[in-house]
Amino acid sequence: GGMGGMGGGKGGGKGPADDSEKAGEGGKWHWQQKGEEIQLRLPQEAAITKKDVEIKFKRSTLLVKVKGETIIDGTMGGNVEVDECTWCIAPGGTELQVMLTKQQEAEWPRFL
């Protein structure tokens, strides 16, 4: 039996919103946006606990420190709803996950 045809690629035109994950700071963090949600992943070489993490959410800026090292400190590509921003550590402790809610659903051209 022969292999089927190649998957149908959409040709031309403006495609759907770009919700693919993008890496920043040489892979220290990755971000993905879907509608009004932004998910940020920060892989860790060694397991971390909540005590290792310091995060400050502000309307237009974000500060993320892990074990005293500043990983993200800057102005974001848009404004967020501070009260709806949250973070957690993945099981095993090797990834910090930050969830942000945008004030507007508009796509951000960049995260920082």
TORFINU-830189 format. One line per field, with one value per residue: residue in three letters; x negated, y, z negated of N, C-alpha, C in turn. Coordinates in nm, 2 decimals. Atoms other than C-alpha are relative to their C-alpha. Layout:
resn	ala_...
nc1	X_...
nc2	Y_...
nc3	Z_...
cac1	X_...
cac2	Y_...
cac3	Z_...
cc1	X_...
cc2	Y_...
cc3	Z_...
***
This chain:
resn	gly_gly_met_gly_gly_met_gly_gly_gly_lys_gly_gly_gly_lys_gly_pro_ala_asp_asp_ser_glu_lys_ala_gly_glu_gly_gly_lys_trp_his_trp_gln_gln_lys_gly_glu_glu_ile_gln_leu_arg_leu_pro_gln_glu_ala_ala_ile_thr_lys_lys_asp_val_glu_ile_lys_phe_lys_arg_ser_thr_leu_leu_val_lys_val_lys_gly_glu_thr_ile_ile_asp_gly_thr_met_gly_gly_asn_val_glu_val_asp_glu_cys_thr_trp_cys_ile_ala_pro_gly_gly_thr_glu_leu_gln_val_met_leu_thr_lys_gln_gln_glu_ala_glu_trp_pro_arg_phe_leu
nc1	-0.08_0.08_-0.02_-0.10_0.05_0.05_-0.11_-0.05_0.05_-0.08_0.09_-0.02_-0.09_0.04_-0.04_-0.06_0.09_0.12_0.00_0.11_0.08_0.12_0.10_0.06_0.12_0.08_-0.06_-0.03_-0.14_-0.08_-0.13_-0.10_-0.12_-0.13_-0.11_0.04_0.09_0.14_0.07_0.14_0.07_0.14_0.06_0.11_0.09_-0.02_-0.14_-0.02_-0.12_-0.06_0.09_0.11_-0.06_-0.06_-0.06_-0.07_-0.09_-0.05_-0.09_0.08_0.14_0.01_0.13_0.01_0.13_0.01_0.13_0.07_0.05_-0.10_-0.01_-0.08_-0.03_-0.01_-0.14_-0.06_-0.05_-0.13_-0.03_-0.07_-0.09_0.09_-0.07_-0.02_0.13_0.03_0.11_0.02_0.12_-0.04_0.04_0.14_0.07_0.10_-0.05_-0.09_-0.11_-0.06_-0.11_-0.03_-0.12_0.02_-0.11_-0.07_0.03_0.09_0.12_0.12_0.10_0.11_-0.03_0.08
nc2	-0.12_-0.13_-0.10_-0.09_-0.13_-0.09_-0.07_-0.12_-0.12_-0.11_-0.08_-0.14_-0.06_-0.02_0.13_-0.02_-0.07_0.08_0.04_0.09_-0.03_-0.07_0.00_-0.13_0.00_0.12_0.12_-0.01_0.01_0.02_-0.06_0.04_-0.08_0.06_-0.09_-0.09_0.07_0.02_0.09_-0.02_0.12_-0.03_0.13_-0.01_0.11_0.07_-0.02_-0.12_0.00_-0.14_-0.09_-0.05_-0.08_-0.13_-0.05_-0.12_-0.03_-0.14_-0.01_0.00_0.06_0.13_0.03_0.14_0.04_0.14_0.01_-0.12_-0.05_-0.06_0.06_-0.10_-0.13_-0.09_-0.05_0.10_-0.05_-0.06_0.00_0.12_-0.01_0.05_0.09_0.13_0.06_0.11_0.09_0.13_0.08_0.13_0.12_0.03_-0.12_-0.04_-0.10_-0.10_-0.03_-0.12_-0.03_-0.14_-0.04_-0.14_-0.09_0.01_0.13_-0.03_0.08_-0.07_0.02_0.06_0.01_-0.11
nc3	0.00_-0.01_0.11_-0.04_-0.04_0.11_0.07_-0.08_0.06_-0.05_-0.09_-0.01_0.09_0.14_0.07_0.13_0.09_0.03_0.14_0.02_0.11_-0.04_0.11_0.02_0.08_-0.03_0.05_0.15_0.02_-0.12_0.02_-0.10_0.03_-0.06_0.04_0.10_0.09_-0.03_0.09_0.00_0.06_0.03_0.04_0.10_0.00_0.13_0.05_0.09_0.08_0.00_0.08_-0.09_-0.11_0.04_-0.12_0.02_-0.11_-0.01_-0.11_-0.12_0.02_0.07_0.05_0.04_0.05_0.05_0.08_0.01_-0.14_-0.07_-0.13_-0.08_0.07_-0.11_-0.04_-0.09_-0.13_0.02_0.14_0.06_0.12_0.10_0.09_-0.06_-0.04_0.10_-0.04_0.07_-0.04_-0.06_0.08_-0.02_0.03_-0.10_-0.09_0.06_-0.09_0.03_-0.08_0.00_-0.07_-0.06_0.01_-0.13_-0.06_-0.12_0.00_0.03_-0.10_0.07_0.14_0.07
cac1	0.00_-0.12_-0.15_0.14_0.11_-0.06_0.15_0.36_0.17_0.37_0.24_0.21_0.42_0.41_0.41_0.56_0.42_0.07_0.11_-0.21_-0.45_-0.75_-1.08_-1.23_-1.57_-1.75_-1.50_-1.48_-1.11_-0.84_-0.51_-0.19_0.12_0.48_0.75_0.72_0.50_0.12_-0.07_-0.43_-0.66_-0.99_-1.18_-1.41_-1.72_-1.67_-1.34_-1.21_-0.95_-0.72_-0.97_-1.22_-0.98_-0.90_-0.66_-0.52_-0.22_-0.16_0.08_-0.20_-0.51_-0.61_-0.89_-0.98_-1.26_-1.37_-1.62_-1.70_-1.79_-1.58_-1.45_-1.19_-1.17_-1.02_-0.72_-0.49_-0.34_-0.01_0.18_0.31_0.58_0.36_0.62_0.66_0.29_0.17_-0.12_-0.21_-0.49_-0.45_-0.46_-0.82_-0.92_-1.11_-0.89_-0.73_-0.40_-0.26_0.09_0.18_0.52_0.50_0.72_0.81_0.82_0.60_0.30_-0.03_-0.31_-0.56_-0.56_-0.83
cac2	0.00_0.35_0.63_0.87_1.23_1.50_1.67_1.96_2.28_2.60_2.82_3.20_3.45_3.55_3.23_3.19_3.38_3.27_3.07_2.87_2.86_3.10_3.09_3.39_3.47_3.19_2.93_3.04_3.07_2.99_3.17_3.09_3.31_3.18_3.45_3.64_3.38_3.37_3.08_3.11_2.81_2.84_2.51_2.45_2.25_2.15_2.10_2.41_2.47_2.77_2.91_2.95_3.16_3.53_3.67_4.02_4.08_4.44_4.57_4.62_4.46_4.12_4.02_3.65_3.54_3.18_3.12_3.48_3.50_3.73_3.55_3.80_4.17_4.39_4.56_4.31_4.34_4.45_4.49_4.21_4.17_4.14_3.98_3.69_3.62_3.30_3.06_2.71_2.46_2.15_1.81_1.72_2.08_2.12_2.37_2.70_2.78_3.13_3.21_3.56_3.71_4.00_4.30_4.29_3.98_4.15_3.95_4.06_4.11_4.00_3.90_4.14
cac3	0.00_0.09_-0.16_-0.15_-0.02_-0.21_-0.47_-0.32_-0.39_-0.37_-0.09_-0.10_-0.29_-0.65_-0.86_-1.20_-1.50_-1.58_-1.90_-1.86_-2.14_-2.12_-2.31_-2.47_-2.63_-2.46_-2.58_-2.95_-2.90_-2.64_-2.59_-2.41_-2.37_-2.31_-2.31_-2.63_-2.80_-2.80_-2.93_-3.02_-3.08_-3.25_-3.25_-3.55_-3.56_-3.92_-4.10_-4.27_-4.54_-4.60_-4.84_-4.55_-4.34_-4.36_-4.11_-4.09_-3.86_-3.75_-3.49_-3.23_-3.38_-3.51_-3.74_-3.78_-4.01_-4.08_-4.36_-4.37_-3.99_-3.79_-3.48_-3.36_-3.45_-3.19_-3.03_-2.86_-2.51_-2.66_-2.98_-3.21_-3.47_-3.77_-3.99_-3.74_-3.69_-3.87_-3.87_-3.97_-3.97_-3.75_-3.92_-3.98_-4.03_-3.70_-3.54_-3.66_-3.49_-3.48_-3.36_-3.26_-3.15_-2.91_-2.95_-2.58_-2.37_-2.10_-2.00_-2.15_-1.89_-2.16_-2.52_-2.65
cc1	-0.09_0.03_0.11_-0.06_-0.05_0.12_0.04_-0.05_0.09_-0.09_0.05_0.10_-0.05_0.05_0.06_-0.10_-0.12_-0.01_-0.11_-0.09_-0.13_-0.10_-0.05_-0.13_-0.08_0.06_0.03_0.15_0.07_0.14_0.09_0.13_0.12_0.11_-0.05_-0.10_-0.15_-0.06_-0.15_-0.06_-0.14_-0.07_-0.11_-0.09_0.01_0.14_0.00_0.13_0.05_-0.08_-0.11_0.05_0.05_0.05_0.08_0.08_0.03_0.08_-0.08_-0.14_0.01_-0.14_0.01_-0.14_0.00_-0.13_-0.08_-0.05_0.12_0.01_0.08_0.02_0.01_0.15_0.05_0.06_0.14_0.03_0.08_0.09_-0.08_0.06_0.02_-0.12_-0.03_-0.12_0.00_-0.13_0.05_-0.04_-0.14_-0.09_-0.09_0.05_0.10_0.09_0.07_0.12_0.04_0.13_-0.02_0.13_0.08_-0.05_-0.10_-0.13_-0.12_-0.11_-0.12_0.04_-0.07_-0.05
cc2	0.12_0.09_0.10_0.13_0.08_0.07_0.13_0.12_0.11_0.10_0.15_0.06_0.01_-0.12_0.04_0.07_-0.09_-0.03_-0.10_0.05_0.06_0.00_0.14_-0.02_-0.12_-0.13_-0.01_-0.01_-0.01_0.06_-0.04_0.09_-0.07_0.10_0.09_-0.06_0.00_-0.10_0.01_-0.12_0.03_-0.13_0.02_-0.12_-0.09_0.03_0.12_-0.02_0.15_0.10_0.06_0.11_0.13_0.06_0.13_0.04_0.15_0.01_-0.01_-0.06_-0.13_-0.02_-0.15_-0.02_-0.14_-0.01_0.12_0.05_0.05_-0.06_0.09_0.12_0.10_0.04_-0.10_0.07_0.06_0.00_-0.12_0.04_-0.06_-0.10_-0.14_-0.07_-0.10_-0.08_-0.12_-0.07_-0.13_-0.11_-0.03_0.12_0.06_0.10_0.10_0.04_0.13_0.03_0.14_0.02_0.14_0.08_0.00_-0.13_0.02_-0.08_0.09_-0.03_-0.07_-0.02_0.11_0.10
cc3	0.00_-0.12_0.06_0.04_-0.11_-0.06_0.07_-0.07_0.06_0.07_-0.02_-0.11_-0.14_-0.08_-0.13_-0.09_-0.04_-0.15_-0.02_-0.11_0.05_-0.11_-0.01_-0.09_0.02_-0.06_-0.15_-0.02_0.14_-0.03_0.11_-0.03_0.07_-0.05_-0.10_-0.10_0.06_-0.10_0.02_-0.07_-0.02_-0.05_-0.10_0.01_-0.12_-0.05_-0.09_-0.08_0.00_-0.07_0.09_0.10_-0.06_0.13_-0.03_0.13_-0.01_0.13_0.13_-0.01_-0.08_-0.05_-0.05_-0.05_-0.05_-0.07_0.00_0.14_0.07_0.14_0.09_-0.08_0.11_0.02_0.11_0.13_-0.01_-0.15_-0.05_-0.11_-0.11_-0.09_0.06_0.04_-0.12_0.05_-0.08_0.04_0.05_-0.10_0.03_-0.03_0.11_0.10_-0.08_0.11_-0.04_0.10_-0.01_0.08_0.05_-0.03_0.12_0.06_0.12_-0.02_-0.03_0.11_-0.06_-0.14_-0.08_0.11
***
